[in-house]
Amino acid sequence: MRRSGWVGAAAAALMFGCAQMDGVGLAQRLDLQAVRFDQMPGWQTDTLSRSFAGFRAECHRLALLPPDTRLGGMGLAADYGGQAAQWAAPCAASAALVVNDEAGIRHFYERWFQPYRLLAAGFFTGYYEPEVQGARSRGGGFTVALLARPANLIQAPPSSGDPGAPRPVGRMVHGKLIPFFTRAEIEAGALGTAAHPLLWLRSPADLFFLQVQGAGRVRLPDGSTVHVGYDGKNGRTYTPIGRVLIQQNEMAAQDVNMQSIKAWLAAHPAEAQSLMDRNDDYVFFKELNGDAQIGPPGALGVDLTPQRSAAVDPHYVPMGTPLFVDTTDPVSGAPWRHLVLAQDSGTDIKGPARADLFFGSGAQAEQAAGRMQQAGTAYILLPRPVQDRAA
């Protein structure tokens, strides 16, 4: 739906979309309040080592970038963590640690980082990798094409150093960039020979939810699995079909989540396609390589770690920044207090205290991500100036 490096989707976006979820624009400031680590509920009990391998991976990524590369952020976040060079010292220090040394990792964060509470009200959603059935060739019930990025899809280069700046998408006609085809037009065959199916799926709903999440796993008839990920989108507006169902009095707002929308589509096969076509947004895919036990690469170019990676708005929060999230589990209602890494972004994640939490793959991840629409508090960890680092 929205990722710049990899598309993922909060279940809330199926219902509300961008404007109603965040209600903020870039005029909103990033208001921070310095706190101590012992003032963050759950900091002392979180297993920080579960995110540390991801932190080291992003350090390797940042080391490849020019020192003045902008990572995003506003105010203090930009001043202390908005450029790749500002992460060089803590990244170098992290290289000396063992990834399962819990005490050493905790001391590392407390020495090298200053935590700040984000004063804006936090809102946390979730995304995951669905798994669907598919095949390499059409037939045997597999008739829905999972399309690769077409050659005529063009995304304009960044117009500024802002990693969150919009980049127009379209196709060239007589030397002019015009809007790309809508979902309905693509499904009606508008791409012609420019469309290349990567795989074939069983149902349009399977395709739709792969596109909403932006990545997933396709189980082939021989039992093997193909990992697919985002490779561009048509640049059209995302219309949340949950909101359409509410407007049509098919569902009450409090009943809308990912699972209830899937159930409605299955129960209304005659109307399902026209409902999905109300969403003009269309995502294209590529096959991914790498460890099948971890997530696909996020906007930072680092593989996502289940329950330890998050998508943020880089206008406010620099990519790669550690965040401590204090919210509640959507299934059990228990506190959910974990250190996560801002390794992904998206066009529908807007505001200083918005985060979309990556839950991994499988049925349990789907259940949690589909219901994750929780309030809470976010804390951002920014590299300390040299003179403020404790021994």
Contacts in CASP RR format, 6 or more apart in sequence:
PFRMAT RR
TARGET T0000
AUTHOR 0000-0000-0000
METHOD contacts of the structure
MODEL  1
MRRSGWVGAAAAALMFGCAQMDGVGLAQRLDLQAVRFDQMPGWQTDTLSR
SFAGFRAECHRLALLPPDTRLGGMGLAADYGGQAAQWAAPCAASAALVVN
DEAGIRHFYERWFQPYRLLAAGFFTGYYEPEVQGARSRGGGFTVALLARP
ANLIQAPPSSGDPGAPRPVGRMVHGKLIPFFTRAEIEAGALGTAAHPLLW
LRSPADLFFLQVQGAGRVRLPDGSTVHVGYDGKNGRTYTPIGRVLIQQNE
MAAQDVNMQSIKAWLAAHPAEAQSLMDRNDDYVFFKELNGDAQIGPPGAL
GVDLTPQRSAAVDPHYVPMGTPLFVDTTDPVSGAPWRHLVLAQDSGTDIK
GPARADLFFGSGAQAEQAAGRMQQAGTAYILLPRPVQDRAA
1 7 0 8 1.000
1 8 0 8 1.000
1 9 0 8 1.000
1 13 0 8 1.000
1 211 0 8 1.000
1 212 0 8 1.000
1 214 0 8 1.000
1 238 0 8 1.000
1 281 0 8 1.000
1 283 0 8 1.000
1 347 0 8 1.000
1 348 0 8 1.000
2 8 0 8 1.000
2 9 0 8 1.000
2 13 0 8 1.000
2 238 0 8 1.000
2 346 0 8 1.000
2 347 0 8 1.000
2 348 0 8 1.000
2 349 0 8 1.000
3 214 0 8 1.000
3 230 0 8 1.000
3 298 0 8 1.000
3 299 0 8 1.000
3 311 0 8 1.000
3 344 0 8 1.000
3 345 0 8 1.000
3 346 0 8 1.000
4 163 0 8 1.000
4 164 0 8 1.000
4 299 0 8 1.000
4 345 0 8 1.000
4 346 0 8 1.000
4 347 0 8 1.000
5 230 0 8 1.000
5 297 0 8 1.000
5 298 0 8 1.000
5 299 0 8 1.000
5 301 0 8 1.000
5 344 0 8 1.000
5 345 0 8 1.000
6 214 0 8 1.000
6 215 0 8 1.000
6 229 0 8 1.000
6 230 0 8 1.000
6 296 0 8 1.000
6 297 0 8 1.000
6 298 0 8 1.000
6 299 0 8 1.000
6 304 0 8 1.000
6 344 0 8 1.000
7 211 0 8 1.000
7 213 0 8 1.000
7 214 0 8 1.000
7 215 0 8 1.000
7 230 0 8 1.000
7 232 0 8 1.000
7 233 0 8 1.000
7 283 0 8 1.000
7 346 0 8 1.000
8 127 0 8 1.000
8 212 0 8 1.000
8 213 0 8 1.000
8 214 0 8 1.000
8 215 0 8 1.000
8 230 0 8 1.000
8 311 0 8 1.000
8 344 0 8 1.000
8 346 0 8 1.000
8 356 0 8 1.000
9 127 0 8 1.000
9 212 0 8 1.000
9 213 0 8 1.000
9 214 0 8 1.000
9 348 0 8 1.000
9 356 0 8 1.000
10 21 0 8 1.000
10 125 0 8 1.000
10 126 0 8 1.000
10 127 0 8 1.000
10 348 0 8 1.000
10 349 0 8 1.000
10 356 0 8 1.000
10 369 0 8 1.000
10 372 0 8 1.000
10 373 0 8 1.000
11 125 0 8 1.000
11 126 0 8 1.000
11 257 0 8 1.000
11 258 0 8 1.000
11 369 0 8 1.000
11 370 0 8 1.000
11 371 0 8 1.000
11 372 0 8 1.000
11 373 0 8 1.000
12 21 0 8 1.000
12 125 0 8 1.000
12 372 0 8 1.000
12 373 0 8 1.000
13 21 0 8 1.000
13 125 0 8 1.000
13 212 0 8 1.000
13 238 0 8 1.000
13 240 0 8 1.000
13 348 0 8 1.000
14 212 0 8 1.000
14 240 0 8 1.000
14 241 0 8 1.000
14 242 0 8 1.000
14 256 0 8 1.000
14 257 0 8 1.000
14 258 0 8 1.000
14 261 0 8 1.000
15 240 0 8 1.000
15 242 0 8 1.000
15 243 0 8 1.000
15 246 0 8 1.000
15 253 0 8 1.000
15 256 0 8 1.000
15 257 0 8 1.000
16 240 0 8 1.000
16 243 0 8 1.000
17 238 0 8 1.000
17 240 0 8 1.000
17 243 0 8 1.000
17 348 0 8 1.000
18 238 0 8 1.000
18 347 0 8 1.000
18 348 0 8 1.000
18 350 0 8 1.000
20 243 0 8 1.000
21 123 0 8 1.000
21 125 0 8 1.000
21 348 0 8 1.000
21 350 0 8 1.000
21 354 0 8 1.000
22 123 0 8 1.000
22 349 0 8 1.000
22 350 0 8 1.000
22 351 0 8 1.000
22 354 0 8 1.000
23 350 0 8 1.000
24 120 0 8 1.000
24 350 0 8 1.000
24 351 0 8 1.000
24 352 0 8 1.000
25 350 0 8 1.000
25 351 0 8 1.000
26 315 0 8 1.000
28 120 0 8 1.000
28 351 0 8 1.000
28 352 0 8 1.000
29 74 0 8 1.000
29 75 0 8 1.000
29 352 0 8 1.000
30 73 0 8 1.000
30 74 0 8 1.000
30 75 0 8 1.000
30 76 0 8 1.000
30 77 0 8 1.000
30 118 0 8 1.000
30 120 0 8 1.000
30 316 0 8 1.000
30 317 0 8 1.000
30 352 0 8 1.000
31 118 0 8 1.000
31 119 0 8 1.000
31 120 0 8 1.000
31 352 0 8 1.000
32 76 0 8 1.000
32 77 0 8 1.000
32 116 0 8 1.000
32 117 0 8 1.000
32 118 0 8 1.000
32 119 0 8 1.000
32 380 0 8 1.000
33 116 0 8 1.000
33 117 0 8 1.000
33 119 0 8 1.000
34 114 0 8 1.000
34 115 0 8 1.000
34 116 0 8 1.000
35 115 0 8 1.000
35 116 0 8 1.000
35 117 0 8 1.000
35 379 0 8 1.000
36 115 0 8 1.000
37 43 0 8 1.000
37 109 0 8 1.000
37 110 0 8 1.000
37 115 0 8 1.000
38 44 0 8 1.000
39 115 0 8 1.000
39 117 0 8 1.000
40 115 0 8 1.000
40 117 0 8 1.000
40 324 0 8 1.000
40 326 0 8 1.000
40 379 0 8 1.000
41 326 0 8 1.000
41 335 0 8 1.000
41 337 0 8 1.000
42 326 0 8 1.000
42 335 0 8 1.000
42 337 0 8 1.000
43 324 0 8 1.000
43 337 0 8 1.000
45 337 0 8 1.000
46 324 0 8 1.000
46 337 0 8 1.000
46 338 0 8 1.000
46 339 0 8 1.000
47 102 0 8 1.000
48 102 0 8 1.000
48 105 0 8 1.000
48 106 0 8 1.000
48 109 0 8 1.000
48 339 0 8 1.000
49 99 0 8 1.000
49 100 0 8 1.000
49 101 0 8 1.000
49 102 0 8 1.000
49 105 0 8 1.000
50 305 0 8 1.000
50 307 0 8 1.000
50 308 0 8 1.000
50 338 0 8 1.000
51 305 0 8 1.000
51 308 0 8 1.000
51 322 0 8 1.000
51 338 0 8 1.000
51 339 0 8 1.000
51 340 0 8 1.000
51 341 0 8 1.000
52 94 0 8 1.000
52 97 0 8 1.000
52 99 0 8 1.000
52 105 0 8 1.000
53 99 0 8 1.000
53 305 0 8 1.000
54 302 0 8 1.000
54 303 0 8 1.000
54 305 0 8 1.000
54 308 0 8 1.000
54 309 0 8 1.000
54 341 0 8 1.000
54 343 0 8 1.000
55 94 0 8 1.000
55 322 0 8 1.000
55 341 0 8 1.000
56 91 0 8 1.000
56 94 0 8 1.000
56 95 0 8 1.000
56 99 0 8 1.000
57 302 0 8 1.000
57 303 0 8 1.000
58 300 0 8 1.000
58 302 0 8 1.000
58 320 0 8 1.000
58 341 0 8 1.000
58 343 0 8 1.000
59 87 0 8 1.000
59 91 0 8 1.000
59 94 0 8 1.000
59 95 0 8 1.000
61 300 0 8 1.000
61 301 0 8 1.000
61 302 0 8 1.000
62 69 0 8 1.000
62 71 0 8 1.000
62 84 0 8 1.000
62 87 0 8 1.000
62 88 0 8 1.000
62 91 0 8 1.000
62 320 0 8 1.000
63 88 0 8 1.000
63 91 0 8 1.000
65 84 0 8 1.000
66 84 0 8 1.000
67 83 0 8 1.000
67 84 0 8 1.000
67 85 0 8 1.000
67 88 0 8 1.000
68 83 0 8 1.000
68 84 0 8 1.000
68 85 0 8 1.000
69 83 0 8 1.000
69 84 0 8 1.000
70 82 0 8 1.000
70 83 0 8 1.000
70 161 0 8 1.000
70 162 0 8 1.000
70 163 0 8 1.000
71 81 0 8 1.000
71 82 0 8 1.000
71 83 0 8 1.000
71 84 0 8 1.000
71 163 0 8 1.000
71 314 0 8 1.000
71 318 0 8 1.000
71 319 0 8 1.000
71 320 0 8 1.000
71 321 0 8 1.000
72 78 0 8 1.000
72 82 0 8 1.000
72 162 0 8 1.000
72 163 0 8 1.000
72 164 0 8 1.000
72 314 0 8 1.000
72 315 0 8 1.000
72 317 0 8 1.000
72 318 0 8 1.000
72 319 0 8 1.000
73 81 0 8 1.000
73 82 0 8 1.000
73 314 0 8 1.000
73 315 0 8 1.000
73 316 0 8 1.000
73 317 0 8 1.000
73 318 0 8 1.000
74 315 0 8 1.000
74 316 0 8 1.000
74 352 0 8 1.000
76 116 0 8 1.000
76 382 0 8 1.000
77 316 0 8 1.000
77 317 0 8 1.000
77 318 0 8 1.000
77 321 0 8 1.000
77 380 0 8 1.000
77 382 0 8 1.000
78 318 0 8 1.000
80 86 0 8 1.000
80 114 0 8 1.000
80 382 0 8 1.000
80 383 0 8 1.000
80 384 0 8 1.000
80 385 0 8 1.000
81 87 0 8 1.000
81 318 0 8 1.000
81 321 0 8 1.000
81 382 0 8 1.000
81 383 0 8 1.000
82 318 0 8 1.000
86 383 0 8 1.000
87 320 0 8 1.000
87 383 0 8 1.000
89 112 0 8 1.000
89 383 0 8 1.000
89 386 0 8 1.000
90 108 0 8 1.000
90 112 0 8 1.000
90 113 0 8 1.000
90 383 0 8 1.000
93 108 0 8 1.000
93 111 0 8 1.000
93 112 0 8 1.000
94 108 0 8 1.000
97 104 0 8 1.000
97 105 0 8 1.000
97 108 0 8 1.000
99 105 0 8 1.000
109 322 0 8 1.000
109 339 0 8 1.000
109 381 0 8 1.000
110 390 0 8 1.000
111 384 0 8 1.000
111 389 0 8 1.000
111 390 0 8 1.000
111 391 0 8 1.000
112 383 0 8 1.000
112 384 0 8 1.000
112 389 0 8 1.000
113 322 0 8 1.000
113 381 0 8 1.000
113 382 0 8 1.000
113 383 0 8 1.000
113 384 0 8 1.000
114 381 0 8 1.000
114 382 0 8 1.000
114 383 0 8 1.000
114 384 0 8 1.000
114 388 0 8 1.000
115 324 0 8 1.000
115 379 0 8 1.000
115 380 0 8 1.000
115 381 0 8 1.000
116 379 0 8 1.000
116 380 0 8 1.000
116 381 0 8 1.000
116 382 0 8 1.000
117 377 0 8 1.000
117 378 0 8 1.000
117 379 0 8 1.000
118 352 0 8 1.000
118 353 0 8 1.000
118 377 0 8 1.000
118 378 0 8 1.000
118 379 0 8 1.000
118 380 0 8 1.000
120 351 0 8 1.000
120 352 0 8 1.000
120 353 0 8 1.000
121 353 0 8 1.000
121 375 0 8 1.000
121 376 0 8 1.000
122 327 0 8 1.000
122 353 0 8 1.000
122 354 0 8 1.000
122 355 0 8 1.000
122 375 0 8 1.000
122 376 0 8 1.000
122 377 0 8 1.000
122 378 0 8 1.000
123 353 0 8 1.000
123 354 0 8 1.000
123 373 0 8 1.000
123 374 0 8 1.000
123 375 0 8 1.000
123 376 0 8 1.000
124 325 0 8 1.000
124 327 0 8 1.000
124 354 0 8 1.000
124 355 0 8 1.000
124 356 0 8 1.000
124 357 0 8 1.000
124 372 0 8 1.000
124 373 0 8 1.000
124 374 0 8 1.000
124 375 0 8 1.000
124 376 0 8 1.000
125 355 0 8 1.000
125 356 0 8 1.000
125 357 0 8 1.000
125 369 0 8 1.000
125 372 0 8 1.000
125 373 0 8 1.000
125 374 0 8 1.000
126 356 0 8 1.000
126 357 0 8 1.000
126 358 0 8 1.000
126 359 0 8 1.000
126 368 0 8 1.000
126 369 0 8 1.000
126 370 0 8 1.000
126 372 0 8 1.000
127 213 0 8 1.000
127 311 0 8 1.000
127 356 0 8 1.000
127 357 0 8 1.000
127 358 0 8 1.000
127 359 0 8 1.000
127 369 0 8 1.000
128 213 0 8 1.000
128 358 0 8 1.000
128 359 0 8 1.000
128 360 0 8 1.000
128 361 0 8 1.000
128 362 0 8 1.000
128 365 0 8 1.000
128 366 0 8 1.000
128 368 0 8 1.000
128 369 0 8 1.000
128 370 0 8 1.000
129 213 0 8 1.000
129 215 0 8 1.000
129 216 0 8 1.000
129 217 0 8 1.000
129 295 0 8 1.000
129 296 0 8 1.000
129 360 0 8 1.000
129 361 0 8 1.000
129 362 0 8 1.000
129 365 0 8 1.000
130 206 0 8 1.000
130 209 0 8 1.000
130 210 0 8 1.000
130 213 0 8 1.000
130 216 0 8 1.000
130 217 0 8 1.000
130 361 0 8 1.000
130 362 0 8 1.000
130 366 0 8 1.000
131 216 0 8 1.000
131 217 0 8 1.000
131 218 0 8 1.000
131 219 0 8 1.000
131 225 0 8 1.000
131 361 0 8 1.000
131 362 0 8 1.000
132 201 0 8 1.000
132 202 0 8 1.000
132 206 0 8 1.000
132 209 0 8 1.000
132 210 0 8 1.000
132 216 0 8 1.000
132 217 0 8 1.000
132 218 0 8 1.000
132 219 0 8 1.000
133 142 0 8 1.000
133 201 0 8 1.000
133 202 0 8 1.000
133 206 0 8 1.000
133 218 0 8 1.000
133 219 0 8 1.000
134 142 0 8 1.000
134 199 0 8 1.000
134 200 0 8 1.000
134 201 0 8 1.000
134 202 0 8 1.000
134 218 0 8 1.000
134 219 0 8 1.000
134 220 0 8 1.000
134 221 0 8 1.000
135 142 0 8 1.000
135 199 0 8 1.000
135 200 0 8 1.000
135 220 0 8 1.000
135 221 0 8 1.000
136 199 0 8 1.000
136 200 0 8 1.000
136 220 0 8 1.000
137 200 0 8 1.000
138 145 0 8 1.000
138 197 0 8 1.000
138 200 0 8 1.000
139 200 0 8 1.000
141 202 0 8 1.000
142 200 0 8 1.000
142 201 0 8 1.000
142 202 0 8 1.000
143 200 0 8 1.000
143 202 0 8 1.000
144 200 0 8 1.000
144 201 0 8 1.000
144 202 0 8 1.000
144 203 0 8 1.000
144 204 0 8 1.000
144 206 0 8 1.000
144 207 0 8 1.000
145 195 0 8 1.000
145 197 0 8 1.000
145 199 0 8 1.000
145 200 0 8 1.000
145 201 0 8 1.000
145 207 0 8 1.000
146 197 0 8 1.000
146 198 0 8 1.000
146 199 0 8 1.000
146 200 0 8 1.000
146 201 0 8 1.000
146 207 0 8 1.000
146 210 0 8 1.000
146 218 0 8 1.000
146 228 0 8 1.000
146 285 0 8 1.000
147 186 0 8 1.000
147 191 0 8 1.000
147 195 0 8 1.000
147 196 0 8 1.000
147 197 0 8 1.000
147 198 0 8 1.000
147 284 0 8 1.000
147 285 0 8 1.000
148 196 0 8 1.000
148 197 0 8 1.000
148 198 0 8 1.000
148 231 0 8 1.000
148 284 0 8 1.000
148 285 0 8 1.000
148 286 0 8 1.000
149 231 0 8 1.000
149 232 0 8 1.000
149 284 0 8 1.000
149 285 0 8 1.000
149 286 0 8 1.000
150 191 0 8 1.000
150 194 0 8 1.000
150 195 0 8 1.000
150 196 0 8 1.000
150 284 0 8 1.000
151 194 0 8 1.000
152 171 0 8 1.000
152 172 0 8 1.000
152 191 0 8 1.000
152 194 0 8 1.000
153 169 0 8 1.000
153 170 0 8 1.000
153 171 0 8 1.000
153 180 0 8 1.000
153 232 0 8 1.000
153 234 0 8 1.000
153 284 0 8 1.000
154 169 0 8 1.000
154 170 0 8 1.000
154 171 0 8 1.000
154 172 0 8 1.000
154 177 0 8 1.000
155 167 0 8 1.000
155 168 0 8 1.000
155 169 0 8 1.000
155 170 0 8 1.000
155 232 0 8 1.000
156 167 0 8 1.000
156 168 0 8 1.000
156 169 0 8 1.000
156 177 0 8 1.000
157 167 0 8 1.000
158 165 0 8 1.000
158 167 0 8 1.000
159 165 0 8 1.000
159 167 0 8 1.000
162 315 0 8 1.000
163 299 0 8 1.000
163 314 0 8 1.000
163 319 0 8 1.000
163 345 0 8 1.000
164 314 0 8 1.000
164 315 0 8 1.000
164 345 0 8 1.000
166 347 0 8 1.000
168 177 0 8 1.000
169 180 0 8 1.000
169 232 0 8 1.000
169 233 0 8 1.000
169 234 0 8 1.000
169 235 0 8 1.000
170 177 0 8 1.000
170 178 0 8 1.000
170 179 0 8 1.000
170 180 0 8 1.000
170 234 0 8 1.000
170 235 0 8 1.000
171 177 0 8 1.000
171 178 0 8 1.000
171 179 0 8 1.000
171 180 0 8 1.000
171 181 0 8 1.000
172 178 0 8 1.000
179 235 0 8 1.000
179 236 0 8 1.000
180 234 0 8 1.000
180 235 0 8 1.000
180 236 0 8 1.000
181 190 0 8 1.000
181 191 0 8 1.000
181 234 0 8 1.000
181 282 0 8 1.000
182 234 0 8 1.000
182 236 0 8 1.000
182 280 0 8 1.000
182 282 0 8 1.000
183 234 0 8 1.000
183 236 0 8 1.000
183 276 0 8 1.000
183 277 0 8 1.000
183 279 0 8 1.000
183 280 0 8 1.000
183 281 0 8 1.000
183 282 0 8 1.000
184 277 0 8 1.000
184 280 0 8 1.000
186 195 0 8 1.000
186 234 0 8 1.000
186 282 0 8 1.000
187 273 0 8 1.000
187 277 0 8 1.000
189 195 0 8 1.000
198 228 0 8 1.000
198 285 0 8 1.000
198 286 0 8 1.000
198 287 0 8 1.000
199 218 0 8 1.000
199 226 0 8 1.000
199 228 0 8 1.000
201 207 0 8 1.000
201 210 0 8 1.000
201 218 0 8 1.000
204 272 0 8 1.000
204 273 0 8 1.000
204 276 0 8 1.000
205 262 0 8 1.000
205 265 0 8 1.000
205 266 0 8 1.000
205 272 0 8 1.000
205 276 0 8 1.000
208 265 0 8 1.000
208 276 0 8 1.000
208 279 0 8 1.000
209 258 0 8 1.000
209 262 0 8 1.000
210 216 0 8 1.000
210 228 0 8 1.000
210 283 0 8 1.000
210 285 0 8 1.000
211 281 0 8 1.000
211 282 0 8 1.000
211 283 0 8 1.000
214 229 0 8 1.000
214 230 0 8 1.000
214 283 0 8 1.000
214 285 0 8 1.000
215 227 0 8 1.000
215 228 0 8 1.000
215 229 0 8 1.000
215 230 0 8 1.000
215 285 0 8 1.000
215 288 0 8 1.000
215 295 0 8 1.000
215 296 0 8 1.000
216 227 0 8 1.000
216 228 0 8 1.000
216 229 0 8 1.000
216 296 0 8 1.000
216 361 0 8 1.000
217 225 0 8 1.000
217 226 0 8 1.000
217 227 0 8 1.000
217 228 0 8 1.000
217 292 0 8 1.000
217 361 0 8 1.000
218 225 0 8 1.000
218 226 0 8 1.000
218 228 0 8 1.000
219 225 0 8 1.000
220 226 0 8 1.000
225 292 0 8 1.000
226 287 0 8 1.000
227 287 0 8 1.000
227 288 0 8 1.000
227 289 0 8 1.000
227 290 0 8 1.000
227 292 0 8 1.000
227 296 0 8 1.000
228 285 0 8 1.000
228 286 0 8 1.000
228 287 0 8 1.000
228 288 0 8 1.000
229 285 0 8 1.000
229 286 0 8 1.000
229 287 0 8 1.000
229 288 0 8 1.000
229 296 0 8 1.000
230 283 0 8 1.000
230 284 0 8 1.000
230 285 0 8 1.000
230 286 0 8 1.000
230 296 0 8 1.000
231 284 0 8 1.000
231 285 0 8 1.000
231 286 0 8 1.000
232 283 0 8 1.000
232 284 0 8 1.000
233 281 0 8 1.000
233 282 0 8 1.000
233 283 0 8 1.000
233 284 0 8 1.000
234 280 0 8 1.000
234 281 0 8 1.000
234 282 0 8 1.000
234 284 0 8 1.000
235 281 0 8 1.000
236 280 0 8 1.000
236 281 0 8 1.000
236 282 0 8 1.000
237 280 0 8 1.000
237 281 0 8 1.000
238 279 0 8 1.000
238 280 0 8 1.000
238 281 0 8 1.000
238 347 0 8 1.000
238 348 0 8 1.000
239 278 0 8 1.000
239 279 0 8 1.000
239 280 0 8 1.000
239 281 0 8 1.000
240 279 0 8 1.000
241 261 0 8 1.000
241 275 0 8 1.000
241 276 0 8 1.000
241 278 0 8 1.000
241 279 0 8 1.000
242 251 0 8 1.000
242 256 0 8 1.000
242 261 0 8 1.000
244 275 0 8 1.000
244 278 0 8 1.000
245 251 0 8 1.000
245 256 0 8 1.000
245 261 0 8 1.000
245 264 0 8 1.000
245 275 0 8 1.000
246 252 0 8 1.000
246 253 0 8 1.000
246 256 0 8 1.000
250 264 0 8 1.000
251 260 0 8 1.000
251 264 0 8 1.000
257 370 0 8 1.000
257 371 0 8 1.000
257 373 0 8 1.000
258 366 0 8 1.000
258 369 0 8 1.000
258 370 0 8 1.000
258 371 0 8 1.000
259 366 0 8 1.000
259 367 0 8 1.000
259 370 0 8 1.000
259 371 0 8 1.000
265 272 0 8 1.000
265 275 0 8 1.000
265 276 0 8 1.000
266 272 0 8 1.000
268 275 0 8 1.000
288 296 0 8 1.000
288 297 0 8 1.000
290 303 0 8 1.000
291 303 0 8 1.000
294 303 0 8 1.000
294 304 0 8 1.000
294 305 0 8 1.000
294 306 0 8 1.000
295 303 0 8 1.000
295 304 0 8 1.000
295 305 0 8 1.000
295 306 0 8 1.000
295 309 0 8 1.000
295 358 0 8 1.000
295 360 0 8 1.000
295 361 0 8 1.000
296 303 0 8 1.000
296 304 0 8 1.000
297 303 0 8 1.000
297 304 0 8 1.000
298 304 0 8 1.000
298 309 0 8 1.000
298 343 0 8 1.000
298 344 0 8 1.000
299 311 0 8 1.000
299 314 0 8 1.000
299 319 0 8 1.000
299 343 0 8 1.000
299 344 0 8 1.000
299 345 0 8 1.000
299 346 0 8 1.000
300 319 0 8 1.000
300 320 0 8 1.000
300 342 0 8 1.000
300 343 0 8 1.000
300 344 0 8 1.000
301 343 0 8 1.000
302 343 0 8 1.000
304 343 0 8 1.000
304 344 0 8 1.000
304 358 0 8 1.000
304 360 0 8 1.000
305 341 0 8 1.000
305 358 0 8 1.000
306 358 0 8 1.000
306 359 0 8 1.000
306 360 0 8 1.000
306 361 0 8 1.000
306 365 0 8 1.000
307 338 0 8 1.000
307 340 0 8 1.000
307 357 0 8 1.000
307 358 0 8 1.000
307 359 0 8 1.000
307 360 0 8 1.000
308 338 0 8 1.000
308 339 0 8 1.000
308 340 0 8 1.000
308 341 0 8 1.000
308 358 0 8 1.000
309 340 0 8 1.000
309 341 0 8 1.000
309 343 0 8 1.000
309 344 0 8 1.000
309 357 0 8 1.000
309 358 0 8 1.000
310 323 0 8 1.000
310 325 0 8 1.000
310 340 0 8 1.000
310 341 0 8 1.000
310 342 0 8 1.000
310 343 0 8 1.000
310 344 0 8 1.000
310 355 0 8 1.000
310 356 0 8 1.000
310 357 0 8 1.000
310 358 0 8 1.000
311 342 0 8 1.000
311 343 0 8 1.000
311 344 0 8 1.000
311 345 0 8 1.000
311 346 0 8 1.000
311 349 0 8 1.000
311 355 0 8 1.000
311 356 0 8 1.000
311 358 0 8 1.000
312 319 0 8 1.000
312 321 0 8 1.000
312 323 0 8 1.000
312 342 0 8 1.000
312 344 0 8 1.000
312 345 0 8 1.000
312 349 0 8 1.000
312 354 0 8 1.000
312 355 0 8 1.000
312 356 0 8 1.000
313 345 0 8 1.000
313 346 0 8 1.000
313 349 0 8 1.000
313 350 0 8 1.000
313 351 0 8 1.000
313 352 0 8 1.000
313 354 0 8 1.000
314 342 0 8 1.000
314 345 0 8 1.000
315 351 0 8 1.000
316 351 0 8 1.000
316 352 0 8 1.000
317 323 0 8 1.000
317 342 0 8 1.000
317 352 0 8 1.000
317 380 0 8 1.000
318 342 0 8 1.000
319 342 0 8 1.000
319 343 0 8 1.000
319 345 0 8 1.000
320 341 0 8 1.000
320 342 0 8 1.000
320 343 0 8 1.000
321 341 0 8 1.000
321 342 0 8 1.000
321 380 0 8 1.000
321 381 0 8 1.000
321 382 0 8 1.000
322 339 0 8 1.000
322 340 0 8 1.000
322 341 0 8 1.000
322 342 0 8 1.000
322 380 0 8 1.000
322 381 0 8 1.000
323 339 0 8 1.000
323 340 0 8 1.000
323 341 0 8 1.000
323 342 0 8 1.000
323 355 0 8 1.000
323 378 0 8 1.000
323 379 0 8 1.000
323 380 0 8 1.000
323 381 0 8 1.000
324 337 0 8 1.000
324 338 0 8 1.000
324 339 0 8 1.000
324 340 0 8 1.000
324 378 0 8 1.000
324 379 0 8 1.000
324 381 0 8 1.000
325 336 0 8 1.000
325 337 0 8 1.000
325 338 0 8 1.000
325 339 0 8 1.000
325 340 0 8 1.000
325 355 0 8 1.000
325 357 0 8 1.000
325 376 0 8 1.000
325 377 0 8 1.000
325 378 0 8 1.000
325 379 0 8 1.000
326 335 0 8 1.000
326 336 0 8 1.000
326 337 0 8 1.000
326 376 0 8 1.000
326 377 0 8 1.000
326 378 0 8 1.000
326 379 0 8 1.000
327 335 0 8 1.000
327 336 0 8 1.000
327 337 0 8 1.000
327 374 0 8 1.000
327 375 0 8 1.000
327 376 0 8 1.000
327 377 0 8 1.000
328 334 0 8 1.000
328 335 0 8 1.000
328 336 0 8 1.000
328 374 0 8 1.000
328 376 0 8 1.000
329 335 0 8 1.000
329 336 0 8 1.000
329 368 0 8 1.000
330 368 0 8 1.000
330 370 0 8 1.000
330 371 0 8 1.000
330 372 0 8 1.000
330 373 0 8 1.000
330 374 0 8 1.000
331 367 0 8 1.000
331 368 0 8 1.000
331 371 0 8 1.000
336 374 0 8 1.000
339 381 0 8 1.000
340 355 0 8 1.000
340 357 0 8 1.000
342 355 0 8 1.000
344 356 0 8 1.000
344 358 0 8 1.000
346 356 0 8 1.000
349 355 0 8 1.000
349 356 0 8 1.000
353 377 0 8 1.000
353 378 0 8 1.000
355 378 0 8 1.000
357 369 0 8 1.000
357 372 0 8 1.000
359 365 0 8 1.000
359 366 0 8 1.000
359 368 0 8 1.000
359 369 0 8 1.000
359 372 0 8 1.000
360 369 0 8 1.000
END
